[in-house]
Amino acid sequence: MQVRNFINGKWVGASIEKKFVSLNPADTRQIVAEAPLSLREDVDRAVKSAREAFPTWHSLPAPRRGEILFRAGELLLREKRKLGELVTREMGKVLGEGLGDVQEAIDMAFYMAGEGRRMQGETVPSELPDKDCKSLREPHGVVALITPWNFPTAIPAWKICAALICGNTVVFKPSSDTPASAAALVQILEEAGVPAGVLNMVCGSGAEVGEYLATHEGIDAVSFTGSCAAGERLEGLLGRMHRPLATEMGGKNAIIVMDDAELSLALEGVLWGAFGTSGQRCTAASRVVVHEKVYEAFTDMLTRAAAGLRVGDGLLETTDMGPIINEQQFNKVLEYIRIGCDEGALLVAGGRPVTAGDCTHGFFIEPTIFANVTPTMRIAQEEIFGPVLSAIRCSSLDEAIRIVNSVPFGLSSAIYSRNVNSTAKAEHDLKSGIVYVNASTIGAEIQLPFGGWMHSGSGHPEAGGRGGALDFYSRIKVVYRDYSGRLQKAQIDR
Ligand code: NAP
């Protein structure tokens, strides 16, 4: 597939002919897409187009903007199978998850379409007679959206739909690993009737065009999802520019399994959390903190179940776990497995690349479990972003919560227990933006805010429902209307 930039309603090449490719990580002999390696001039053009389109888009009533998003939701639904297969081919997750990626985009399109008829501000009583007090939501202007590869349809859709419904225009820089999935989403929005210039897409290197875009003088707000390294760099650069920035970054999520947990349910949740999307979710469970009374039995159950997971091409029905996204990430995961062994953790499952049969040409790694991990080991502290799980022992709920909270991240955490007091305490004391009770660390729904604390993000969710996306993509204007016909002084005339 040939991907082009999308600027001012047209699919165009970059200023130079240079291209990059996205490969199928399950079989790197297959090129999924060729995309333009854009230059700064291409960003300039996209920002200019978004700026020019802003006044008209802003003045279109929000319910009408919502109708366009509703049509996009319908088109995404119509194309769900095709788009899901593309996600799997380009990014590697198994087809069920590829379809789930698209479903999130569908959900967000319909949800934000409805927000076009709500978009509430507040109306409150005034302390003075004949005076109204209210707040309104206004768009920022042009927003820059920078996205990762692990949810190549869902994350761009979260951002784009929310930005558009609030009346912003957009310049979107997708991950260089997934330009085809990004282009497919933009095509749907174009077909749904998003006017020329309102949504623009520029492909190219993050360090080059991503950073230039985020710091461009024509940009009014920036939303970034990706690694801590890139996100924190943007925080440093944009902090000085007084430009709203939302960062959604890495995680080191954990599941607590107490001695009174239903172990078979916890087993399913831990396997799904650790090995779903090959562990390449920001909310993936990479630590399981198990009560000592059930530690041996539970790690034994986990080890046997992990060994039974079938690794392969995500398009095959027989596959439970797909490949790692690219060579760099593949090497990074193997390096962490080596670090775990060197640190003295006990490798009880997996640990090696998979190269046999259909896996010869892909980036496959066995589902890997370390036992006897201590909380301060690097494999228990740092984000690996692959199918590697550390099993840590604890002797009480308090200790389990301390261990979970001992990392610099705070995105998602979970507890399995049948004791209502234990789950309530965990819900209260776990330091993360999302807490699951008797469910895995993954499975957020779009109608609630989604975001991490500490190094996992700016702490202001820019995804999900009101309190999340709408609050980030709009800014508040307060209006006081005095119809008394005389000078009234708040606080003083009392
Ligand atoms: P990444 O390398 O940081 O890339 C993310 C995006 O940022 C890509 O579009 C990338 O472009 C661009 N980029 C890279 N350096 C940049 C810079 N200096 N300035 C501006 N843009 C830059 O992350 P990734 O490997 O794609 O994604 C994996 C990471 O994302 C993990 O850490 C994961 O936890 C995190 N993540 C977080 C969430 C969340 O909601 N908290 C959700 C999903 C993923 P190129 O692709 O061209 O390099």
Residues whose N, C-alpha, C, O or C-beta is under 5 A from the ligand:
A	BS01	NAP	I146 T147 P148 W149 K173 P174 S175 S176 D177 G204 S205 G206 A207 G210 E211 T225 G226 S227 C228 A230 E248 M249 G250 G251 C282 S456
